Every structure is written in C-alpha cells, then in structure tokens.
C-alpha cells in the first residue's frame, strides 16, 4: 500500500542510479498520510531512507513521496503560529539581504519559496524590486497582507518567467525540499540576466551539528528529501550552469522562544505550559527577545554563483 504513494528516483544531481544506503526510513503508513509538520530544531523526527550517490556523493532520500503529493501538501500547509518566528526571522533575513547587497546592487530580485516573506521584506527595504513565489497559500497570503509583497502562490516550475528576467534569484532553505533540485536551478539560470546572481542555502549534513546528532539532527526530517554538503551544493549549482561559485555566510538567529516551542509538541507538557509560553504572554515576549546569533555556516551550506 505504501508503495503506491512512493516513487524511486535516480540521483537528483548526476542522474545515476548507483547508491549505498546510509540508513533506513523510520516511517509507517500513518506518517505518510500526514501533511507537513511545523517544528523548530526538534531532534528525533520521522525520516525516509537516506542514500548516498556512489558517483557525486549527494545524499538524498530514496524513495520519496510522489512529487504531486508533496506539492499538494505544501500548497495546503498551515503556517502555524507565525508570531513565534516573526521577530527572529526578520533579523536573520536582514543579514541575508545584506549579503546579497554586497554582491549585487541591481534592481530586480526573485525569491523562490519565499514563505511568509520575511526575506523579501528586508530585500525591499534594501532597495530591491522584489517578487516572491510560494507554494503555501497561507504563507503567501501572510506575505501579501503583512508586508504588501508581490507573491505568486504557484509552483515555480509552472510559472515559466521569460528568459533574462531577474538580476538576483534567491532560494533560502528550498532545495532540500524539492524532488528535482537540478531542474529548479537550471530554470533559475534561464530566467536570470547574464551576469545575474544566484544565492542558495540549505542545511549542511557535513556540518558539526549533523555530525554530532547524526540521525537525530533536526534537519533529518520527512520533508527534507535532499541533504547537501558544501561540496555537493557547489557541485549541483555548477552543474546547472553557474560560474564563480563560492561559499558564503550570513548571521543566522534563533530565539529562546523558538528553542522552547518543541516542548509544546509534547501533549503532556502542552497544557500547563501553553499559556505561559505563548508569544503573547509576558514570559513568551521576553523569550522572543532573547536571540542567539551564530554564523550560518555552522549548520548551513550557502553558495553564491553567477550566470
Ligand atoms: Zn549523483
């Protein structure tokens, strides 16, 4: 029964079908029926079978849920309590906007998988004319309502922007979610202007937290179907036709409130703590203001490349 929901795939970078199994899935039928969960840095989730390509070394989940099911799940994704992440995401994405500004001062910027629009809001403030694409109807509505952003709630690959449309295209924490990351990057290359800038960031399975926590690393999750390192992320970006590809880093942030939210997922703790820790409470507000900043490269691979 599970097989009908799944599809096997070749390596999403090099296209070969030559892999070794790193570890097996811990999911059952029920986990597959579920939509997309919202968790913050919660170790010990559900995950699919992780394999490593024998040729290009990319780690990817194989098999995965059918791409159409994945897209539907994202389209219907509930944003959860955005107030928990708003302040901290606005701060981290400001640093991302500053990073882009260092490389490119041109005008038009497209953010693929823009979520609630925190990065686009900061990019607009930094002077870019922005556009966003987001599968989640609810997140796209938030971006329009809260920040007045121009966001299309459709799959990026179906939009087919004209060639040479944008000076900058960004994909923040997107490639780990998509069944065909190389196809997405090639499409980004097509719609960028000559000399245009790509910025892409994903969790880094070669990073220190991934090495310490292994299968319990918070980025080993059902919804992450590709796991990059700085090497394999650079490879796939170059494979898609980008030049002068190099590692970059921005200032990532996490709030004390975000770190405590996983506690509320436990039903036994939920009731007594929910009122105390909600973002509207005095304690919640205080914990929202306590933020820890760290260099993104600690847990993420970020690449800059040019068309
Ligand atoms: Zn490969």
Boltz pocket constraint, residues with backbone or C-beta under 6 A from the ligand:
constraints:
  - pocket:
      binder: B
      contacts: [[A, 11], [A, 12], [A, 13], [A, 14], [A, 15], [A, 16], [A, 53], [A, 54], [A, 55], [A, 56], [A, 57], [A, 58]]
      max_distance: 6.0
